[in-house]
Amino acid sequence: MTYRATFDCLWCGASHACRSTDDIEGWAQLCPNCVGRAGDNGFLRFRLRDAITERGRARGELRTDADEASASAPAPVELATDDQAAVAAVSPPADPIAEPAPTAATPPEGIPGAADDSLVAYYEARAPEYDDWYLRRGRYSRGPIHDTAWATELDVAGRWLDGLPLHGRIVELAAGTGWWSPLLAGKGELWAYDAAGGPLDRLRERLMAHRLRAHIHVRDAWAEPDDQADALFTGFWLSHVPRARLAEFLALARRWLTPGGTFAFIDSLPDELSGAVDHPRPADDRSIRRLDDGREFEIVKVYHRPGELESALLAAGFEPAEVTTSGRFFLLGHATA
């Protein structure tokens, strides 16, 4: 859980701006009204307790008994507007299901298959702005025509994924901020992994907002499976696998799955309007990515062709295998172990 100076409340949706990092609202991403209701609501109490812990860590302090008491006791807060009162009045009374917090694990280093440090650093830094790409906000907006085409194909990709017969134990590797995670968590028991902890904070918030549960852990996508799954999903991960190592990763994906299990993925097509306006054109399976603050990262970005991936999946022990496209922007693939 990280501090945000401005946010939309995770419970009622009201916008709020904090005055300083001492404001617990910014750590919990809850408006003052909802913080005041924490004593009556398990979700709000859960968020507030975690926020107190994280604020204490940021200050280098330990959690105090007074903080514990404040997390469990309701505090009266006067509503700022009639609209906010109306929103609070229709807020769901039931407590949502909260999923486990990410574990404090470290991706392995210095061994074959370990996470690419530059890639992990990039996604750790990009976590606060990653969803701007999905939503075509800021530097990712390309005008109403192209943004509408993007939104249409993103919807096509979501409906395609929702139509797959995924069930049972579902593993999502390189889950990032969890754009697809609520859909997956609604189909079975989800285990969501990423080598960067920052994006997993967003994933966790997204699932809690949907009142869904998942097992969330920091884990290298190249790590060997610790158990088999009925389904495996990766979103925009295969394009970060070096071309020479594609067969190696697909063999790993096969080891994740029980016989008859499904490997599904969504990935990128090489459309120049997919990225930010200030991103240079990719070359030689590498891309330069800029963040809102001007920092730059060079990462692996491989644009595979559907037929190439189908052949690689068959060679890795998947059959049948089908890879299609949404049109301009996305690859859609699934295969059976």
Secondary structure as GFF3:
##gff-version 3
##sequence-region A 1 337
A	DSSP	beta_strand	6	8	.	.	.	ID=ss1
A	DSSP	beta_strand	15	17	.	.	.	ID=ss2
A	DSSP	alpha_helix	24	28	.	.	.	ID=ss3
A	DSSP	alpha_helix	32	36	.	.	.	ID=ss4
A	DSSP	three_ten_helix	38	40	.	.	.	ID=ss5
A	DSSP	alpha_helix	42	59	.	.	.	ID=ss6
A	DSSP	alpha_helix	65	72	.	.	.	ID=ss7
A	DSSP	alpha_helix	82	89	.	.	.	ID=ss8
A	DSSP	alpha_helix	117	126	.	.	.	ID=ss9
A	DSSP	three_ten_helix	127	129	.	.	.	ID=ss10
A	DSSP	alpha_helix	131	135	.	.	.	ID=ss11
A	DSSP	three_ten_helix	138	140	.	.	.	ID=ss12
A	DSSP	alpha_helix	144	162	.	.	.	ID=ss13
A	DSSP	beta_strand	169	173	.	.	.	ID=ss14
A	DSSP	alpha_helix	181	185	.	.	.	ID=ss15
A	DSSP	beta_strand	189	194	.	.	.	ID=ss16
A	DSSP	alpha_helix	197	209	.	.	.	ID=ss17
A	DSSP	beta_strand	215	218	.	.	.	ID=ss18
A	DSSP	beta_strand	229	235	.	.	.	ID=ss19
A	DSSP	three_ten_helix	238	240	.	.	.	ID=ss20
A	DSSP	three_ten_helix	243	245	.	.	.	ID=ss21
A	DSSP	alpha_helix	246	256	.	.	.	ID=ss22
A	DSSP	beta_strand	257	268	.	.	.	ID=ss23
A	DSSP	beta_strand	286	290	.	.	.	ID=ss24
A	DSSP	beta_strand	296	300	.	.	.	ID=ss25
A	DSSP	alpha_helix	306	315	.	.	.	ID=ss26
A	DSSP	beta_strand	321	325	.	.	.	ID=ss27
A	DSSP	beta_strand	330	336	.	.	.	ID=ss28
###
